[in-house]
């Protein structure tokens, strides 16, 4: 049985056998008796992966009556409809014709789902290693139209565990908690012992214009549709699908992007890719073969991105807490990048933030979500003085991602999905809340 050691402070998950872990602990205990230094107790937690066969998971896709929303996920707008993601579970469908009273229509149960995009009445959604196509032209009668199997192979290495094409890791189960005494003076990054691929870490007690009808996603999206192409990024690749025949996507090509890829934002003929190490710009004049233009590197953090004709805006977040995968450098800022020449993108300005997540642009208005610190709204007419031109700071709720939509701001957070009327920025009004049941 494979066991994993989970580091809450370092956020690493790597394969380790029980025998090797025990051997490493014995060595540590023996060495701890040497010297007259003080001792401290360190806690290690072992986990085992839970495997599932894709053949079984594929049978679990179904259209269900409305369900309670338990956790935040991606948001997507398609006409008068709202699609709310439930990570690993599926997508909630709402009729949002009356923004003050959205109506819950149904729940699309999709194991392993995180992302979505819509074009011409067809919903594209991931399900672990598969791409699914749903016909939502009649939202009251949604049907599964097609499935492309095995097109997202990086899902086979979830949690650092590699599996074959028909198996995926669906969860991690805690197996054992071990306490070890070690020298106080040991300033190593929690590494017990290393041999081949074995590591144990310390636990400290996660363009579109006319033509086809295309929806709008938030800044945390990994799926983007531009004209007749769907671009989907995973941890290290971009997958390009031709969706001219809406129900029959063609897997045309795959591009290696690097590591720790997080988000994709389309603007005109460019794709802006956010990663934990920087922002990349790809040109899609040839939509089937995106071409790398330039990049801007930064410290290891989470970084969604939005852009206009002249600038890209990137939030960097690195918190030191047990649920964070964004590094522990305590870097929280808003970066402004000059993209006038996309072949030579340049960082212009950096502004301190509390703990930024998603962003949204509406002309010269920039919306930035700040987690438990709520939502901040800035006038970006002068990008050199964004920090001096905050219009509003709304608090009292958790804010994760936003989509500005013709005077209505759609915001998702731990509490649920909020809709605000921001036509008057001096008097922003709450229209509705779709609560999350925890």
C-alpha positions in Angstrom: 0.0 0.0 0.0 1.3 3.5 -0.9 1.4 5.9 2.0 2.0 9.6 1.8 3.4 12.1 4.3 1.7 15.4 4.2 3.4 18.6 5.1 1.0 21.3 6.2 3.8 23.9 6.4 5.6 23.0 3.2 2.6 21.8 1.2 4.2 18.8 -0.5 2.8 15.3 -1.2 5.2 12.6 -2.4 5.2 8.8 -2.5 6.7 7.0 0.5 6.5 3.4 1.5 5.6 2.5 5.1 8.8 0.5 5.5 11.1 3.3 4.4 9.2 5.8 6.6 9.7 3.6 9.6 13.4 3.1 8.8 13.8 6.9 8.5 12.1 7.4 11.9 14.4 4.9 13.5 17.5 6.6 12.1 16.2 9.9 13.4 15.5 8.5 16.8 19.0 7.0 17.0 20.7 10.2 15.9 18.6 12.2 18.4 20.6 10.6 21.2 23.8 12.2 20.1 24.9 15.6 21.6 23.7 17.7 24.4 21.3 19.9 22.4 17.7 20.5 23.4 14.9 18.4 21.9 11.6 19.2 20.2 8.7 17.0 19.1 7.7 17.0 15.5 4.5 15.5 14.2 4.3 13.5 10.9 1.0 12.5 9.3 0.8 9.6 6.8 -2.0 9.5 4.1 -3.1 6.8 1.7 -4.7 7.6 -1.7 -8.2 6.5 -2.5 -8.3 5.1 -6.1 -11.3 4.9 -8.4 -11.8 3.4 -11.9 -12.9 5.9 -14.5 -15.4 3.3 -15.9 -17.3 3.5 -12.6 -17.0 7.3 -12.3 -18.4 7.8 -15.9 -21.6 6.1 -14.8 -22.1 8.7 -12.1 -22.7 11.6 -14.5 -26.4 12.6 -14.3 -28.7 15.5 -14.3 -30.3 15.9 -10.8 -32.9 18.2 -9.3 -31.5 21.3 -7.5 -29.0 20.6 -4.8 -27.6 22.6 -1.9 -24.3 24.2 -2.7 -21.7 23.2 -0.1 -18.4 24.8 -1.3 -17.2 27.5 -3.6 -16.0 26.8 -7.1 -15.8 28.4 -10.5 -18.5 30.8 -11.8 -19.7 31.2 -15.4 -22.3 33.4 -17.1 -24.1 32.3 -20.2 -26.9 34.6 -21.3 -29.4 34.7 -18.5 -28.0 31.6 -16.9 -25.5 31.2 -14.0 -23.4 28.2 -13.7 -21.8 27.6 -10.3 -19.1 24.9 -9.8 -19.1 22.5 -6.9 -15.4 21.3 -6.8 -15.1 17.6 -7.5 -18.9 17.2 -7.7 -20.5 19.1 -10.6 -22.3 22.3 -11.7 -25.4 24.1 -10.3 -27.5 25.7 -13.0 -29.6 28.8 -12.2 -31.9 31.0 -14.3 -30.7 34.5 -13.5 -33.2 36.5 -15.6 -34.2 38.2 -12.4 -30.9 38.9 -10.7 -32.7 39.7 -7.4 -34.2 36.2 -7.5 -32.1 33.6 -9.3 -34.0 30.3 -9.7 -32.2 27.0 -9.1 -33.0 24.7 -12.0 -30.8 21.6 -11.7 -27.5 20.1 -10.7 -25.2 18.4 -13.2 -23.4 15.6 -11.2 -19.9 15.4 -12.6 -17.2 13.5 -10.6 -13.9 15.3 -10.6 -15.2 18.5 -12.2 -13.5 21.9 -11.7 -13.9 23.9 -14.9 -16.4 24.8 -17.5 -17.1 26.9 -20.6 -20.1 27.3 -22.9 -20.4 27.9 -26.7 -23.6 27.8 -28.8 -25.6 25.9 -26.2 -22.9 23.4 -25.4 -21.3 23.1 -22.0 -17.8 21.8 -21.9 -16.7 20.4 -18.5 -13.8 18.3 -17.2 -14.3 15.1 -15.3 -10.9 14.0 -14.1 -9.1 12.9 -17.3 -12.2 13.3 -19.6 -13.8 16.2 -21.4 -17.6 16.1 -21.4 -20.0 18.0 -23.7 -23.5 18.7 -22.5 -26.4 20.1 -24.6 -27.8 23.0 -22.5 -29.7 24.7 -25.3 -32.8 23.9 -23.2 -31.6 24.4 -19.6 -34.7 22.6 -18.4 -33.7 19.5 -20.3 -29.9 19.1 -20.2 -28.4 16.0 -21.8 -24.9 14.5 -22.0 -24.0 14.8 -25.7 -20.4 13.5 -25.9 -17.3 12.5 -23.9 -13.7 12.6 -25.0 -11.8 10.1 -22.8 -8.3 10.5 -21.4 -7.6 14.0 -22.9 -6.4 15.4 -19.6 -3.7 12.9 -18.5 -2.2 15.1 -15.9 -5.1 14.2 -13.6 -3.4 10.8 -13.3 -0.8 12.3 -11.0 -3.1 13.9 -8.4 -1.6 14.4 -5.0 1.7 13.3 -6.4 0.5 9.7 -7.0 0.8 8.4 -10.6 -1.9 6.1 -11.9 -2.7 4.5 -15.2 -5.2 5.8 -17.7 -8.3 4.2 -16.1 -7.6 5.0 -12.5 -7.7 8.4 -10.7 -7.1 9.5 -7.1 -10.3 10.8 -5.7 -9.2 11.5 -2.1 -6.6 11.1 0.6 -7.3 9.2 3.8 -5.3 9.8 7.0 -3.6 6.6 8.2 -1.2 7.4 11.0 0.1 10.3 13.2 3.7 9.9 14.3 5.6 12.1 16.8 9.4 12.3 16.6 11.9 14.0 18.9 14.6 15.9 17.1 17.2 18.6 17.9 15.9 22.1 18.3 18.9 23.4 16.3 17.8 21.4 13.2 16.8 24.1 10.8 16.3 21.8 7.8 13.0 22.2 5.9 11.4 19.3 7.6 13.1 16.6 5.5 13.5 13.3 7.3 15.3 11.2 4.7 15.6 10.9 1.0 16.3 7.9 -1.2 15.4 7.8 -4.9 11.9 9.3 -5.0 11.2 9.0 -1.3 10.7 12.1 0.7 9.1 12.8 4.0 8.2 16.3 5.2 7.3 17.8 8.5 3.7 18.5 9.4 3.2 21.7 11.4 0.6 20.1 13.9 -4.6 23.3 -1.0 -11.4 36.6 -27.5 -14.6 36.3 -28.3 -16.5 38.6 -30.7 -19.5 38.3 -33.0 -20.4 34.9 -34.4 -20.7 32.1 -31.9 -22.5 32.7 -28.6 -19.9 32.3 -25.9 -20.2 32.8 -22.1 -18.0 34.5 -19.6 -15.8 32.9 -16.9 -14.1 34.4 -13.9 -10.4 35.1 -13.4 -9.8 31.7 -11.8 -10.9 29.9 -14.9 -8.8 27.1 -16.6 -11.1 26.9 -19.6 -11.5 29.6 -22.2 -13.3 29.7 -25.5 -12.2 32.0 -28.4 -14.3 31.7 -31.5 -14.2 28.0 -32.5 -11.5 26.9 -30.1 -11.5 25.7 -26.5 -8.3 26.2 -24.6 -7.9 24.2 -21.4 -4.9 24.5 -19.1 -3.8 21.9 -16.5 -0.8 21.9 -14.2 1.7 22.1 -17.0 0.0 22.0 -20.4 -2.5 23.8 -22.7 -4.9 21.6 -24.6 -6.4 23.0 -27.7 -9.8 21.7 -29.0 -11.6 22.7 -32.2 -15.2 23.0 -31.3 -16.6 24.1 -34.7 -18.7 21.0 -34.5 -20.0 21.9 -31.1 -20.9 18.3 -29.9 -17.8 16.8 -31.5 -14.7 18.6 -30.2 -11.4 17.7 -32.0 -8.4 17.4 -29.8 -6.0 19.2 -32.1 -2.8 19.9 -30.1 -1.2 20.2 -26.8 1.5 22.7 -25.7 3.9 22.4 -22.8 3.7 25.5 -20.7 6.0 24.8 -17.7 4.9 23.9 -14.2 2.2 25.1 -11.7 -0.1 26.6 -14.3 -3.2 28.0 -12.7 -5.4 30.2 -14.9 -6.2 31.4 -18.4 -7.6 34.7 -19.5 -8.4 35.4 -23.2 -8.3 38.9 -24.5 -8.7 39.6 -28.3 -6.0 37.6 -30.0 -3.9 36.7 -26.9 -4.1 34.3 -24.1 -2.8 35.4 -20.7 -1.7 32.4 -18.6 -1.2 32.7 -14.9 1.2 30.4 -13.1 2.8 30.3 -9.7 6.0 31.6 -11.2 4.8 34.2 -13.6 2.5 35.4 -16.3 2.8 34.1 -19.9 1.4 35.6 -23.1 0.5 33.5 -26.1 -0.8 34.8 -29.4 -3.6 32.9 -31.2 -3.6 34.5 -34.6 -3.3 30.8 -35.6 -5.9 29.5 -33.1 -4.8 25.9 -33.4 -1.2 26.7 -32.6 -0.8 29.3 -29.9 2.6 31.0 -30.1 4.6 32.1 -27.0 5.2 35.9 -27.0 6.7 36.8 -23.6 6.5 36.4 -19.9 7.0 38.2 -16.6 8.4 36.2 -13.7 7.6 36.7 -10.0 8.1 35.1 -6.7 6.3 31.7 -6.2 2.6 32.6 -5.6 -0.9 32.1 -6.9 -1.7 34.6 -9.6 -4.9 35.0 -11.6 -4.8 37.6 -14.4 -7.1 40.0 -16.3 -6.1 42.3 -19.1 -7.2 45.2 -21.5 -5.5 46.7 -24.5 -2.6 48.2 -22.6 -2.2 46.5 -19.2 -2.4 43.1 -17.5 -3.4 43.1 -13.9 -2.1 40.2 -11.7 -2.8 39.4 -8.1 -0.1 37.6 -6.1 -1.0 35.7 -3.0 1.3 33.8 -0.7 -0.2 33.0 2.7 1.4 30.9 5.4 -1.5 28.7 6.5 -2.4 25.1 6.3 -4.9 25.4 3.4 -2.6 27.4 1.1 -0.7 26.1 -1.9 0.7 29.5 -2.9 4.0 29.4 -1.1 4.8 30.9 2.3 6.6 34.2 1.4 3.8 36.4 2.7 3.7 38.3 -0.7 0.3 39.8 -1.2 0.2 42.4 -4.0 -1.3 43.7 -7.2 1.0 43.9 -10.2 0.5 46.1 -13.2 2.2 44.8 -16.4 2.6 46.8 -19.6 1.5 44.6 -22.6 1.5 47.3 -25.2 4.2 45.2 -26.9 3.1 41.6 -26.1 6.5 40.3 -27.2 8.1 42.2 -24.4 5.7 42.4 -21.4 7.1 44.6 -18.6 6.3 44.9 -14.9 5.5 48.5 -14.2 4.0 48.8 -10.7 3.4 46.7 -7.5 0.8 47.6 -4.9 0.4 45.9 -1.5 -2.8 44.0 -0.8 -4.2 42.0 2.1 -4.6 38.6 0.5 -6.0 39.0 -3.1 -7.7 36.3 -5.0 -9.7 37.0 -8.2 -10.0 40.2 -10.4 -12.5 41.7 -12.8 -12.3 44.6 -15.2 -15.0 47.0 -16.5 -13.4 49.8 -18.4 -11.3 51.8 -15.9 -12.8 50.0 -12.9 -10.9 47.1 -11.3 -12.5 44.7 -8.9 -10.2 42.7 -6.6 -11.4 40.1 -4.1 -9.5 39.9 -0.9 -10.8 36.7 0.8 -12.0 37.5 4.3 -11.2 41.2 3.7 -14.0 41.4 1.2 -14.0 43.3 -2.1 -12.0 46.3 -3.1 -12.9 48.5 -6.1 -10.3 50.8 -7.8 -10.2 53.5 -10.4 -7.3 52.5 -12.7 -7.4 55.6 -15.0 -3.9 56.3 -13.7 -2.3 52.9 -13.2 0.6 54.4 -11.3 -1.7 55.5 -8.5 -4.1 52.6 -8.1 -3.4 52.4 -4.3 -4.5 56.1 -4.0 -7.7 55.6 -6.0 -9.8 53.0 -4.1 -13.5 53.8 -4.7 -15.0 51.3 -2.4 -14.1 48.6 0.1 -17.0 46.2 0.9 -16.5 44.0 3.9 -18.5 41.5 6.0 -18.2 38.6 3.6 -15.6 36.3 2.0 -14.7 37.1 -1.6 -13.1 34.6 -4.0 -13.8 35.6 -7.6 -15.8 38.2 -9.6 -17.3 38.7 -13.0 -18.5 42.3 -13.8 -21.5 42.0 -16.1 -23.2 45.1 -17.5 -23.6 46.8 -14.1 -24.1 43.6 -12.1 -21.2 42.2 -10.2 -21.3 38.4 -9.7 -19.1 37.5 -6.7 -18.5 34.1 -5.2 -17.0 33.2 -1.8 -17.2 30.8 1.1 -20.6 32.2 2.1 -22.2 31.7 -1.3 -22.7 33.7 -4.5 -23.5 37.4 -4.2 -24.9 39.7 -6.9 -24.4 43.5 -6.6 -25.7 46.4 -8.6 -22.7 48.6 -9.2 -24.2 51.1 -11.7 -23.7 53.7 -9.0 -20.3 53.0 -7.5 -21.0 55.4 -4.6 -24.0 53.3 -3.6 -23.5 49.7 -4.5 -26.6 47.6 -3.8 -26.9 43.9 -2.9 -29.3 42.2 -5.3 -29.3 38.6 -4.1 -27.3 35.9 -2.3 -27.3 32.2 -3.2 -26.0 30.8 0.1 -23.6 27.9 0.5 -24.7 25.3 3.0 -21.6 24.2 5.0 
